[in-house]
């Protein structure tokens, strides 16, 4: 993607674009920040359509930047891998 190309993408849109480019794509888990998911049911449906399980967690940095907080992200990954 080009800088800014995905700025207005919802999590569902990201999945739709991935599927358009890789129609046979399947995933085990999609991790999304619960603070940016406007419609968890719609995202869950989109994730299930590619064979995955949706995990929502607070992983965003507190400074408002488009970055993850490393400790929160690690905790979310740990939960995914141990469940």
C-alpha positions as CSV (number, residue, x, y, z in Angstrom):
1,X,0.0,0.0,0.0
2,X,1.0,3.6,-0.5
3,X,1.2,6.0,2.5
4,X,-2.4,6.9,3.5
5,X,-4.0,4.3,1.2
6,X,-5.5,2.4,4.1
7,X,-6.2,5.3,6.5
8,X,-10.0,5.0,6.3
9,X,-10.1,1.2,6.1
10,X,-12.2,-0.6,8.6
11,X,-11.0,-4.0,9.8
12,X,-13.6,-5.6,7.5
13,X,-12.3,-3.6,4.6
14,X,-8.7,-4.8,5.2
15,X,-10.0,-8.4,5.1
16,X,-12.0,-7.8,1.9
17,X,-8.9,-6.3,0.2
18,X,-6.8,-9.3,1.3
19,X,-9.4,-11.7,0.0
20,X,-9.7,-9.9,-3.3
21,X,-5.9,-10.3,-3.8
22,X,-5.7,-13.8,-2.3
23,X,-9.1,-15.5,-2.9
24,X,-7.9,-18.7,-1.3
25,X,-6.7,-16.9,1.9
26,X,-7.6,-18.6,5.2
27,X,-6.5,-17.6,8.6
28,X,-6.6,-19.1,12.1
29,X,-7.0,-15.9,14.1
30,X,-7.6,-12.2,13.5
31,X,-6.6,-9.9,16.3
32,X,-8.2,-6.5,16.2
33,X,-8.1,-3.6,18.6
34,X,-11.4,-3.3,20.4
35,X,-11.2,0.4,20.4
36,X,-11.5,0.7,16.6
37,X,-14.0,-2.0,15.8
38,X,-17.3,-0.3,15.2
39,X,-19.3,-3.4,14.4
40,X,-17.9,-6.5,16.1
41,X,-20.6,-8.8,14.7
42,X,-19.8,-7.7,11.1
43,X,-16.1,-8.2,11.7
44,X,-16.7,-11.6,13.3
45,X,-18.7,-12.6,10.2
46,X,-15.9,-11.5,7.9
47,X,-13.3,-13.4,9.9
48,X,-15.4,-16.5,9.9
49,X,-15.8,-16.3,6.1
50,X,-12.0,-16.8,5.8
51,X,-12.0,-19.6,8.4
52,X,-10.7,-17.6,11.4
53,X,-11.6,-16.7,14.9
54,X,-11.9,-13.1,16.0
55,X,-10.0,-11.9,19.1
56,X,-10.7,-8.3,20.3
57,X,-8.2,-6.8,22.7
58,X,-7.0,-3.4,23.8
59,X,-3.6,-3.3,22.0
60,X,-3.3,0.4,20.9
61,X,-0.7,2.8,22.2
62,X,-2.1,5.4,24.6
63,X,-0.5,8.3,22.8
64,X,-3.1,8.2,19.9
65,X,-0.5,7.1,17.4
66,X,-1.3,4.3,15.0
67,X,0.9,2.0,16.9
68,X,0.5,-1.0,19.2
69,X,1.5,-1.0,22.9
70,X,4.1,-3.7,23.0
71,X,3.1,-5.2,26.3
72,X,-0.6,-5.3,25.5
73,X,0.1,-6.8,22.1
74,X,2.4,-9.4,23.7
75,X,-0.4,-10.2,26.2
76,X,-3.0,-10.6,23.4
77,X,-0.6,-12.9,21.5
78,X,0.0,-15.0,24.6
79,X,-3.7,-15.4,25.2
80,X,-4.2,-16.4,21.5
81,X,-1.4,-19.0,21.6
82,X,-2.4,-20.5,25.0
83,X,-6.1,-20.7,24.5
